Each structure stands twice: as structure tokens, then as C-alpha cells.
Amino acid sequence: MTHISDEQVSSDVTYLLHEYDAKKDNVTIMTITYGDRKVIRENSFDQHKTHAHPTVEIDTVSSEAYYTLILIDTDAPHKDNPINSPYLHWIIANFQGTTIVDAHTLCTYQAPKVGSDDKHRFIFLLYESNEPIGALPIIEQEKRRRFPLKQFVEENQLTLVTATACTIDGTIEK
């Protein structure tokens, strides 16, 4: 596959990676688990083990805050050609406390799908806000590609609390 120039990659990918780098070491606030494996330090997962959304536990910083969790693929459709990135896989919003049971789904969970010759980095971003995100329609399939993350964060006055990532490996056999 031909490598593309940076001009063809959405500026939101740069924004996303900057946000991730700023908060990736603050992982004690959030625990993401697929099955019995925690997402930590970009560890690898077989994509076949990620069909159901992960378990999420939050060690809340504030009992008054509202939380929003976003899952993004930074390498869609291929790591060497990420022209569809950031690709949105999940948004749940307006939850309080330590679990996501009362979360409002803005974008339903879409399991990672990676080509058999590729690996993608998936980033989980946990934001907080003082007010709940207003009534928004569920984000449809066609709006996931090149998701305007920075605009979404700014419009909803979100502050990044923590971030973590994993690699979904399409080269791992079932």
C-alpha cells in the first residue's frame, strides 16, 4: 500500500494523538477490560476477542462531574493509509459514578475490524464536563469516518481526564 502525505490525513488525528500523549500515563482513573484482559500500555488484542464492548470502571475524580467515553481507531482503513481516521467506534456520555450503567449512548459500539495484514491503535478517551451533553441524535454509521473529535470536544465543553490504548491485531489467528 502506498504511504500518503500528511495533508490527506485529518487534522483530528494529530489532535487525537496529542490528547492521548498528554494523558496516557494517568491510567489509574480508568480500567478497560475485554474479557479478563485489561487494556494497558497499548497491549495487543485479537480482534475476535473484542466483539462485545469492554467493561469500563472509573475511579471518579468528582461525584458532580459528568463523564464521556470515546473509542477511536487512529489507523483506519490501514495503518499505512489512515485516510478514514479518526474512525469512531463508540461514544457513551453523561454517566456519573464508577460504572457506565447510566450512560447515554451517542454512538453504538462497533467492534474493531482490522485486515489480516494489519494492526491498528485504538484509543479510549475519558472526558468530564460540568453539565451533561445535551440531547444529541445517535451518530450514524456514515458519520463515524473522519470523526471531528476536536469540534465535538469543544462544542460539548469536555476536558480530558485520562486516555489509554490497545492495539487490535488482525494478524492473530482465531
Contacts in CASP RR format, 6 or more apart in sequence:
PFRMAT RR
TARGET T0000
AUTHOR 0000-0000-0000
METHOD contacts of the structure
MODEL  1
MTHISDEQVSSDVTYLLHEYDAKKDNVTIMTITYGDRKVIRENSFDQHKT
HAHPTVEIDTVSSEAYYTLILIDTDAPHKDNPINSPYLHWIIANFQGTTI
VDAHTLCTYQAPKVGSDDKHRFIFLLYESNEPIGALPIIEQEKRRRFPLK
QFVEENQLTLVTATACTIDGTIEK
1 78 0 8 1.000
1 80 0 8 1.000
1 81 0 8 1.000
2 80 0 8 1.000
2 81 0 8 1.000
3 80 0 8 1.000
3 81 0 8 1.000
4 81 0 8 1.000
4 82 0 8 1.000
4 83 0 8 1.000
8 83 0 8 1.000
9 82 0 8 1.000
9 83 0 8 1.000
9 85 0 8 1.000
10 85 0 8 1.000
10 86 0 8 1.000
10 146 0 8 1.000
11 150 0 8 1.000
12 85 0 8 1.000
12 86 0 8 1.000
12 146 0 8 1.000
12 147 0 8 1.000
12 148 0 8 1.000
12 149 0 8 1.000
12 150 0 8 1.000
13 74 0 8 1.000
13 82 0 8 1.000
13 85 0 8 1.000
13 86 0 8 1.000
15 149 0 8 1.000
15 150 0 8 1.000
16 72 0 8 1.000
16 74 0 8 1.000
16 86 0 8 1.000
16 123 0 8 1.000
16 125 0 8 1.000
16 149 0 8 1.000
17 74 0 8 1.000
19 125 0 8 1.000
19 160 0 8 1.000
19 163 0 8 1.000
20 123 0 8 1.000
20 125 0 8 1.000
20 163 0 8 1.000
20 165 0 8 1.000
22 160 0 8 1.000
22 163 0 8 1.000
23 125 0 8 1.000
23 160 0 8 1.000
23 161 0 8 1.000
23 162 0 8 1.000
23 163 0 8 1.000
24 162 0 8 1.000
24 163 0 8 1.000
24 164 0 8 1.000
24 165 0 8 1.000
26 161 0 8 1.000
26 162 0 8 1.000
26 163 0 8 1.000
27 40 0 8 1.000
27 162 0 8 1.000
27 164 0 8 1.000
28 59 0 8 1.000
29 58 0 8 1.000
29 59 0 8 1.000
29 61 0 8 1.000
29 126 0 8 1.000
29 161 0 8 1.000
29 162 0 8 1.000
30 56 0 8 1.000
30 57 0 8 1.000
30 58 0 8 1.000
30 59 0 8 1.000
30 124 0 8 1.000
30 126 0 8 1.000
30 161 0 8 1.000
30 162 0 8 1.000
30 164 0 8 1.000
31 38 0 8 1.000
31 55 0 8 1.000
31 56 0 8 1.000
31 57 0 8 1.000
31 58 0 8 1.000
32 38 0 8 1.000
32 39 0 8 1.000
32 54 0 8 1.000
32 55 0 8 1.000
32 56 0 8 1.000
32 124 0 8 1.000
32 164 0 8 1.000
32 166 0 8 1.000
33 39 0 8 1.000
33 54 0 8 1.000
33 55 0 8 1.000
33 56 0 8 1.000
33 57 0 8 1.000
34 45 0 8 1.000
34 49 0 8 1.000
34 50 0 8 1.000
34 54 0 8 1.000
34 55 0 8 1.000
35 49 0 8 1.000
35 54 0 8 1.000
35 55 0 8 1.000
37 43 0 8 1.000
37 45 0 8 1.000
37 49 0 8 1.000
39 45 0 8 1.000
39 54 0 8 1.000
39 124 0 8 1.000
39 164 0 8 1.000
39 165 0 8 1.000
39 166 0 8 1.000
40 164 0 8 1.000
42 121 0 8 1.000
42 165 0 8 1.000
42 166 0 8 1.000
42 167 0 8 1.000
43 166 0 8 1.000
43 167 0 8 1.000
44 119 0 8 1.000
44 166 0 8 1.000
44 167 0 8 1.000
44 168 0 8 1.000
44 169 0 8 1.000
44 172 0 8 1.000
45 166 0 8 1.000
45 167 0 8 1.000
45 168 0 8 1.000
45 169 0 8 1.000
46 169 0 8 1.000
46 170 0 8 1.000
46 172 0 8 1.000
46 174 0 8 1.000
47 111 0 8 1.000
47 112 0 8 1.000
47 113 0 8 1.000
47 114 0 8 1.000
47 168 0 8 1.000
47 169 0 8 1.000
47 170 0 8 1.000
47 172 0 8 1.000
48 172 0 8 1.000
48 174 0 8 1.000
50 111 0 8 1.000
50 112 0 8 1.000
50 168 0 8 1.000
51 111 0 8 1.000
52 109 0 8 1.000
52 111 0 8 1.000
53 90 0 8 1.000
53 109 0 8 1.000
56 69 0 8 1.000
56 99 0 8 1.000
56 100 0 8 1.000
57 98 0 8 1.000
57 99 0 8 1.000
58 67 0 8 1.000
58 95 0 8 1.000
58 97 0 8 1.000
58 98 0 8 1.000
58 99 0 8 1.000
58 100 0 8 1.000
58 126 0 8 1.000
59 98 0 8 1.000
60 67 0 8 1.000
60 96 0 8 1.000
60 97 0 8 1.000
60 98 0 8 1.000
61 128 0 8 1.000
61 161 0 8 1.000
62 128 0 8 1.000
63 96 0 8 1.000
63 97 0 8 1.000
64 96 0 8 1.000
64 130 0 8 1.000
65 96 0 8 1.000
65 128 0 8 1.000
65 129 0 8 1.000
65 130 0 8 1.000
66 93 0 8 1.000
66 94 0 8 1.000
66 95 0 8 1.000
66 96 0 8 1.000
66 128 0 8 1.000
66 129 0 8 1.000
66 130 0 8 1.000
66 131 0 8 1.000
66 132 0 8 1.000
66 133 0 8 1.000
67 93 0 8 1.000
67 94 0 8 1.000
67 95 0 8 1.000
67 96 0 8 1.000
67 97 0 8 1.000
67 126 0 8 1.000
67 127 0 8 1.000
67 128 0 8 1.000
67 129 0 8 1.000
67 161 0 8 1.000
68 91 0 8 1.000
68 92 0 8 1.000
68 93 0 8 1.000
68 94 0 8 1.000
68 126 0 8 1.000
68 127 0 8 1.000
68 128 0 8 1.000
68 129 0 8 1.000
68 133 0 8 1.000
68 156 0 8 1.000
68 158 0 8 1.000
69 90 0 8 1.000
69 91 0 8 1.000
69 92 0 8 1.000
69 93 0 8 1.000
69 95 0 8 1.000
69 100 0 8 1.000
69 103 0 8 1.000
69 124 0 8 1.000
69 125 0 8 1.000
69 126 0 8 1.000
69 127 0 8 1.000
70 88 0 8 1.000
70 90 0 8 1.000
70 91 0 8 1.000
70 124 0 8 1.000
70 125 0 8 1.000
70 127 0 8 1.000
70 149 0 8 1.000
71 88 0 8 1.000
71 89 0 8 1.000
71 90 0 8 1.000
71 91 0 8 1.000
71 109 0 8 1.000
71 122 0 8 1.000
71 123 0 8 1.000
71 124 0 8 1.000
71 125 0 8 1.000
72 85 0 8 1.000
72 86 0 8 1.000
72 87 0 8 1.000
72 88 0 8 1.000
72 89 0 8 1.000
72 122 0 8 1.000
72 123 0 8 1.000
72 125 0 8 1.000
72 147 0 8 1.000
72 149 0 8 1.000
73 85 0 8 1.000
73 86 0 8 1.000
73 87 0 8 1.000
73 89 0 8 1.000
73 112 0 8 1.000
73 120 0 8 1.000
73 121 0 8 1.000
73 122 0 8 1.000
73 168 0 8 1.000
74 82 0 8 1.000
74 85 0 8 1.000
74 86 0 8 1.000
74 120 0 8 1.000
74 121 0 8 1.000
74 122 0 8 1.000
74 123 0 8 1.000
75 82 0 8 1.000
75 85 0 8 1.000
75 118 0 8 1.000
75 119 0 8 1.000
75 120 0 8 1.000
75 121 0 8 1.000
76 82 0 8 1.000
76 84 0 8 1.000
76 85 0 8 1.000
76 86 0 8 1.000
76 87 0 8 1.000
76 120 0 8 1.000
76 145 0 8 1.000
77 83 0 8 1.000
77 84 0 8 1.000
78 115 0 8 1.000
78 118 0 8 1.000
79 118 0 8 1.000
79 119 0 8 1.000
79 120 0 8 1.000
83 146 0 8 1.000
84 145 0 8 1.000
84 146 0 8 1.000
85 146 0 8 1.000
86 146 0 8 1.000
86 147 0 8 1.000
86 149 0 8 1.000
87 144 0 8 1.000
87 145 0 8 1.000
87 146 0 8 1.000
87 147 0 8 1.000
88 107 0 8 1.000
88 139 0 8 1.000
88 143 0 8 1.000
88 144 0 8 1.000
88 147 0 8 1.000
89 107 0 8 1.000
89 109 0 8 1.000
89 110 0 8 1.000
89 111 0 8 1.000
89 112 0 8 1.000
89 122 0 8 1.000
89 144 0 8 1.000
90 107 0 8 1.000
90 108 0 8 1.000
90 109 0 8 1.000
90 110 0 8 1.000
91 105 0 8 1.000
91 106 0 8 1.000
91 107 0 8 1.000
91 139 0 8 1.000
92 100 0 8 1.000
92 103 0 8 1.000
92 104 0 8 1.000
92 105 0 8 1.000
92 106 0 8 1.000
93 103 0 8 1.000
93 104 0 8 1.000
93 105 0 8 1.000
93 106 0 8 1.000
93 132 0 8 1.000
93 133 0 8 1.000
94 102 0 8 1.000
94 103 0 8 1.000
94 104 0 8 1.000
94 132 0 8 1.000
94 133 0 8 1.000
95 101 0 8 1.000
95 102 0 8 1.000
95 103 0 8 1.000
95 104 0 8 1.000
96 102 0 8 1.000
104 132 0 8 1.000
104 133 0 8 1.000
105 138 0 8 1.000
106 133 0 8 1.000
106 136 0 8 1.000
106 138 0 8 1.000
106 139 0 8 1.000
107 138 0 8 1.000
107 139 0 8 1.000
107 144 0 8 1.000
108 138 0 8 1.000
110 144 0 8 1.000
112 120 0 8 1.000
112 122 0 8 1.000
112 168 0 8 1.000
114 120 0 8 1.000
114 168 0 8 1.000
114 169 0 8 1.000
114 170 0 8 1.000
115 170 0 8 1.000
116 170 0 8 1.000
116 171 0 8 1.000
117 170 0 8 1.000
117 171 0 8 1.000
118 170 0 8 1.000
118 171 0 8 1.000
119 167 0 8 1.000
119 168 0 8 1.000
119 169 0 8 1.000
119 170 0 8 1.000
119 171 0 8 1.000
120 167 0 8 1.000
120 168 0 8 1.000
121 165 0 8 1.000
121 166 0 8 1.000
121 167 0 8 1.000
122 165 0 8 1.000
122 166 0 8 1.000
122 167 0 8 1.000
122 168 0 8 1.000
123 163 0 8 1.000
123 164 0 8 1.000
123 165 0 8 1.000
124 163 0 8 1.000
124 164 0 8 1.000
124 165 0 8 1.000
125 160 0 8 1.000
125 163 0 8 1.000
126 160 0 8 1.000
126 161 0 8 1.000
126 162 0 8 1.000
126 163 0 8 1.000
127 153 0 8 1.000
127 158 0 8 1.000
127 159 0 8 1.000
127 160 0 8 1.000
127 161 0 8 1.000
128 158 0 8 1.000
128 159 0 8 1.000
128 161 0 8 1.000
129 156 0 8 1.000
129 157 0 8 1.000
129 158 0 8 1.000
129 159 0 8 1.000
130 157 0 8 1.000
131 157 0 8 1.000
133 156 0 8 1.000
134 156 0 8 1.000
139 147 0 8 1.000
152 158 0 8 1.000
153 160 0 8 1.000
END
